[in-house]
Amino acid sequence: MGHRIKRILRLLENGIHLPPQLLASEEFKVLHISDTPSAIYGAVTGMMERLRPDLIVHTGDLADDIKLGENPGYLDQYRRTAGPFLESLTLGAPRFVMVPGNHDFVPFVESIVPAGSVVSPGSIIKAGEEDIGVAHTLSDLPDGVRFNLYGHNFDVPVQERGTVFLNGVASINIILLPSGEVFRLPYPYGTNRHRKYKENPPTLI
């Protein structure tokens, strides 16, 4: 019994469950993550290998536990920590797009990812035939798109008709296109603790 409990606890802390219908789908898959602490890198990489997305979008703060924006002296640690993970993201799908966050070092990111992979806040990117807005913060998102992806904190937007806002801090988001079906998956147990968040997130509707 002790071994079974330990295995369950490891799964809770390290695993990301992918619904069978999601794995079975042959639609274009967009994977959206944000504000990733290094403790979950292995879980995210394992999820990517099983999901095999067509596009990965990271909306900033690759090593959210280091908090580079508050600790600029940790740049070498940021490079050592975020570098291998960033490389795995670029290899995890045919296309990778990132909006740098306030805790990222843009020249380092651009030295690793393919040209054109780093975009400005408020950019609109193509996912198949779909236009998707991306930004690190909610306030920088563009208008007039079907999906808007962001991170940074748990800010919840005033919903706009025809627009789906997906917060990459609150959940791992996967969009199937062209149907537009969205899967919101929980991060591994303890992710917010590793992010050094002091408050629990609001309930998202």
Secondary structure, 3 states (H helix, E strand, C coil): CHHHHHHHHHHHHHCCCCCHHHHHCCCEEEEEECCCCHHHHHHHHHHHHHHCCCEEEECCCCCCCCCCCCCHHHHHHHHHHHHHHHHHHHHCCCEEEECCCCCCCHHHHHHHCCCCCECCCCEEEEECCEEEEECCCHHHCCCCCCEEEECCCCCCCCCCCCCEEEECCCCEEEEEECCCCEEEECCCCCHHHHCCCCCCCCCCC
